[in-house]
């Protein structure tokens, strides 16, 4: 996650903004940004957030 914030609350905001404005899915974001999807999911889950594919957002 070199290009993304490490703080989970800021990461939550940045991911949701990018998903809303630029990417149709978490897979597309991870592929384009060369991020490990499972690492993002684990990081967000540890902070109490989960990815909702129907909303294309962390909730």
N, C-alpha and C positions, 0 to 999 in steps of 0.2 A: 504494500500500500504506500509506496514511496510518494505518489502524487496526491494522495488523499490525506485529510487530517487524521491524527491519531486519537484525538478526544472523541469518544463515542457520540456525544450530543451534537458536536459540530459535524461529525461524519454523517449522522442521521440527516441533518439539514442539507448538507452538500449532496448526499446521494439522492435524496428526494427531489431536490432542485434539478439535478442532472437527469434523473429519470423522467421528471415532468417535462423538461424543456428540450432534451436532446435524444433520449433513448426510449425505444418502445418496450424494452425488457431489461432485466438485470443481466441476462446473458449478453445482450448487445453492449451494454456499458462495460462489462468485464472484458469482453473481447477487444473493444476499441481502446480501452485504457490499460490493457495488459494487466488486469488485476485477477487475483485468485478468488473465484466466486465463493468457494467453501470458506475461505478465510474471512471474507466479508460477512457471510451469513453467521459464522461462529462469533465474530467480533460483535456484530449487532445483537445476536441472541444473548450474549453475556451482559449486554446493557439493557436487555428487556424488550428488544424490538425484533419483529419478524417481517420477512418479505411477503407481501400480499400480491401475487401475480395479477389478480383481477384488477387491482387498483394501480399496479405497477409502482408500488411505494412501500417503504418500510412503515410499519404501524406499531 
